[in-house]
Amino acid sequence: MTAHCYAQAGPTCGHGSMTAADWRRVIDEAAALGTRTVQFIGGEPTLHPDFAALVGHALDAGLRVRVYSNLYRVRTAHWTLYAHPHVSLATSYYSDDPDEHDAITGRAGSHDATRTNILEAVRRGVPLKVAIVDQGDGQRTEQARAELLGLGAQDVHISRVRAVGNAAASSAVPSTAELCGRCADGKAAILPDGRVAVCEIGRFLSTGNVRTAPLAAVLASPQWARLTASIPRARSTGVCEPDCSPNDDTCQPGANGTCDPADG
C-alpha cells in the first residue's frame, strides 16, 4: 500500500479553519476576478458539511464546478447536484484488478464501489474525468484505461504519482521539479486554512491568506509574484503534464483508514 495523495489530508484532519461564510466570500471574489471554473477537492470534498450549499453558491455566482471525489459512496442528493449542466466530476482509478486497486487505496471494496459509481455517472450523462495514477511496479494502468473506456468513460488519462504531499517520502522536501510548470497560470488553490497556493498539487508553495485579505490583494502582492517566479516554467505549449490529478481520499492507507462520503 502506498500513500499517494497530493494533499496532506486524512480522516482525522478536520475541515480546516475556513468557515462557510469565508468560502462563500472567496467564491464571490474569484467570480469577480473573472474565474470561470471552481474546483472542489480534498481530501474528500463531499464530506464537508457545507459541500452541497457551497457548490450551489458557486453555480449561483455563474461559475462552472468540478468535483474531485473518490466516488466511493455518493449520496442520492449529490447525484441530483451533479446533474446540473455546469457541474462535472473527476475521480482516481488504479487498476482493472480489484485486488490491486484495493491494495493501493487501502480499502477493501473500493474498486467495486468506485467502478459502480463511474458506471452510474456515465449512465446519468454526468461529465466525468478519470485519472489513473501510475505508481509503477507493473501496475495495470493500461488495462484499467481499457476497462474504463469500455464502460463508457470518455475522458481517461494516465498520470504518474508526484512526490508531493503524502506522496512524498517522509524525509523529502517537496520540489518544484515535481510540478507541471504552469502552476499559478490562471489558477490558484485556496487551502482549508485560507492560505493561497499556486495549484492543488503545489500546496507547499503558498502565501497570503484569504481569511485576512481579499483574494485580489493576495494575487496582486509582491509575495505572490516572487512565489510564482520560483516555479520553473513549462517549455511546451502542448498538454500540461501531469494533469493535476484527482486527490483520492486514501491519503494514509494502513494508518487511520479513509474518509467516506456519508451514506445517503
C-alpha positions in Angstrom: 0.0 0.0 0.0 1.3 3.5 -0.9 0.4 6.9 0.5 -0.2 8.7 -2.8 -2.5 11.6 -2.0 -1.2 15.1 -3.1 -2.8 16.7 -0.1 -1.6 16.1 3.4 -5.1 15.2 4.4 -6.8 12.4 6.2 -9.8 11.3 8.1 -8.7 13.0 11.4 -7.6 16.3 9.9 -11.0 18.1 10.0 -12.2 20.7 7.6 -9.8 23.5 8.3 -10.4 26.9 9.7 -12.3 28.4 6.7 -15.9 28.9 7.6 -18.8 28.5 5.2 -19.0 32.3 5.1 -15.3 32.5 4.3 -15.8 30.1 1.4 -18.8 31.9 0.0 -16.9 35.2 0.1 -13.9 33.7 -1.7 -16.1 32.2 -4.3 -17.7 35.6 -5.0 -14.3 37.2 -5.1 -13.0 34.6 -7.6 -16.0 35.2 -9.8 -15.5 38.9 -9.7 -11.9 38.4 -10.8 -13.1 36.6 -13.9 -12.8 33.0 -12.7 -14.8 30.7 -14.9 -14.5 27.3 -13.1 -14.1 26.4 -9.4 -12.9 23.0 -8.3 -13.9 21.3 -5.1 -11.1 18.9 -4.0 -9.8 17.4 -0.8 -9.3 15.0 0.8 -12.8 14.1 0.0 -14.8 17.3 -0.6 -18.2 15.7 -0.3 -17.6 15.1 3.4 -17.6 18.9 4.1 -20.9 19.7 5.9 -21.5 22.7 3.6 -20.4 20.9 0.4 -23.8 21.0 -1.4 -24.5 24.6 -0.3 -21.1 25.8 -1.5 -21.5 24.1 -4.9 -24.9 25.8 -5.2 -23.4 29.1 -4.2 -20.7 28.7 -6.9 -23.3 27.9 -9.5 -25.4 30.9 -8.4 -22.3 33.1 -8.9 -22.2 32.0 -12.5 -19.2 29.6 -12.2 -18.8 26.1 -13.5 -18.0 23.5 -10.9 -15.8 20.4 -11.0 -15.9 18.0 -8.0 -13.0 15.7 -7.4 -14.3 12.7 -5.4 -13.1 9.2 -4.7 -16.7 8.1 -5.7 -16.6 5.5 -3.0 -20.0 6.5 -1.9 -22.3 9.0 -3.4 -25.4 10.4 -1.7 -28.6 10.4 -3.7 -28.8 14.2 -3.2 -25.4 14.6 -4.7 -26.4 12.8 -7.9 -29.1 15.4 -8.2 -26.5 18.1 -7.7 -24.2 16.5 -10.3 -27.0 16.6 -12.9 -26.6 20.4 -13.2 -25.3 21.2 -16.7 -22.5 23.3 -15.2 -21.2 20.5 -12.9 -18.6 17.8 -13.8 -16.9 15.1 -11.8 -13.4 13.7 -11.6 -12.0 10.7 -9.8 -8.9 8.5 -9.5 -8.7 4.9 -10.6 -5.8 2.5 -10.2 -6.4 -0.9 -11.8 -8.9 -3.2 -13.5 -7.8 -5.8 -10.9 -9.9 -5.3 -7.8 -7.2 -6.7 -5.5 -4.5 -4.4 -6.9 -6.8 -1.4 -6.8 -7.9 -2.1 -3.2 -4.3 -2.7 -2.1 -3.4 0.8 -3.5 -6.3 2.6 -1.8 -6.0 0.6 1.4 -9.8 -0.1 1.4 -11.4 -3.4 0.6 -14.2 -3.0 -1.9 -13.0 0.4 -3.2 -12.6 -0.9 -6.7 -16.1 -2.2 -7.0 -17.6 0.9 -5.3 -15.8 3.4 -7.5 -16.4 1.4 -10.6 -20.1 1.2 -9.8 -20.3 5.0 -9.4 -18.3 5.6 -12.6 -20.9 3.5 -14.4 -23.7 5.5 -12.7 -22.1 8.8 -13.8 -21.9 7.5 -17.4 -25.5 6.3 -17.2 -26.7 9.7 -16.0 -24.6 11.6 -18.5 -22.6 13.4 -15.9 -19.3 14.7 -17.5 -16.5 12.6 -15.9 -12.7 12.8 -15.9 -10.8 9.8 -14.6 -7.1 9.9 -13.7 -5.3 6.6 -13.5 -2.5 7.3 -11.1 0.5 5.1 -12.1 2.7 4.1 -9.2 4.9 1.8 -11.2 5.9 -1.8 -10.4 3.9 -3.2 -13.3 0.6 -1.6 -12.2 -2.2 -2.5 -14.6 -2.8 1.1 -15.8 -3.3 0.4 -19.5 -5.7 -2.4 -18.7 -7.6 0.0 -16.3 -7.8 2.6 -19.1 -9.2 0.0 -21.5 -11.7 -1.1 -18.9 -12.9 2.5 -18.3 -13.2 3.2 -22.0 -15.2 0.0 -22.3 -17.6 1.2 -19.5 -18.3 4.4 -21.5 -16.0 6.8 -19.7 -14.5 9.1 -22.4 -12.0 11.4 -20.6 -9.5 8.9 -19.2 -5.7 9.6 -18.8 -2.8 8.0 -17.1 -0.6 10.2 -14.8 2.4 9.3 -12.7 2.3 9.9 -9.0 4.1 13.1 -7.9 6.3 13.3 -4.8 4.3 16.0 -3.1 2.0 15.9 -0.1 1.5 12.4 1.3 3.0 11.0 -1.9 6.4 12.4 -0.9 8.8 10.4 1.3 8.5 11.5 4.9 12.0 13.0 4.9 11.7 14.6 1.4 11.4 18.3 0.8 8.8 19.0 -1.9 10.4 20.2 -5.1 9.1 22.5 -7.8 10.5 19.9 -10.2 7.5 17.8 -9.4 5.1 20.4 -10.8 3.9 20.8 -14.3 5.4 24.2 -14.8 2.1 26.0 -15.3 1.1 26.5 -11.7 -0.4 29.9 -10.9 -1.0 30.3 -14.6 -4.6 31.5 -14.4 -5.3 29.3 -11.4 -4.8 29.2 -7.6 -5.8 26.9 -4.8 -7.4 28.0 -1.6 -6.3 25.7 1.3 -8.5 24.8 4.2 -6.8 27.3 6.5 -7.2 30.1 3.9 -3.7 30.2 2.5 -3.4 30.7 -1.2 -1.3 28.1 -3.1 -0.1 28.0 -6.7 -2.2 25.0 -7.5 -3.8 21.9 -5.9 -0.6 19.8 -6.3 1.8 22.7 -5.4 0.2 23.2 -2.0 3.6 23.5 -0.4 4.0 26.9 -2.3 1.6 29.3 -0.7 1.4 32.9 0.5 -1.2 35.3 1.9 -4.5 34.2 3.5 -8.0 35.0 2.3 -9.2 35.0 5.9 -7.3 38.2 6.5 -7.0 39.7 3.0 -9.1 39.8 -0.2 -8.2 37.2 -2.8 -7.4 40.0 -5.3 -4.9 41.6 -2.9 -3.1 38.2 -2.3 -2.8 37.6 -6.1 -1.5 41.2 -6.7 1.0 41.0 -3.9 4.8 41.0 -4.4 5.0 37.8 -2.3 2.7 36.1 -4.9 4.8 37.4 -7.7 8.0 36.0 -6.1 6.4 32.7 -5.4 5.2 32.2 -8.9 8.5 33.3 -10.4 10.2 30.5 -8.4 8.4 27.8 -10.4 10.3 26.5 -13.5 8.0 27.3 -16.4 6.9 24.7 -18.9 8.7 24.9 -22.3 5.9 23.2 -24.3 2.6 24.7 -25.2 1.0 21.3 -25.5 -0.8 19.2 -22.9 0.2 20.2 -19.4 1.6 17.1 -17.7 1.0 16.0 -15.1 -2.6 16.9 -15.3 -3.4 17.9 -11.7 -4.9 14.6 -10.9 -7.8 14.0 -8.5 -7.0 13.6 -4.9 -8.2 10.2 -3.8 -9.0 10.4 -0.1 -6.8 7.4 0.7 -4.1 9.6 1.9 -2.9 7.4 4.7 -3.7 3.8 3.9 -2.9 1.4 6.6 -2.8 4.2 9.2 -6.2 5.7 10.1 -8.2 4.4 7.1 -10.0 6.6 4.7 -12.8 9.2 4.8 -16.1 8.0 3.3 -18.7 10.3 1.9 -21.7 9.7 4.2 -24.3 7.2 3.2 -27.4 8.7 1.6 
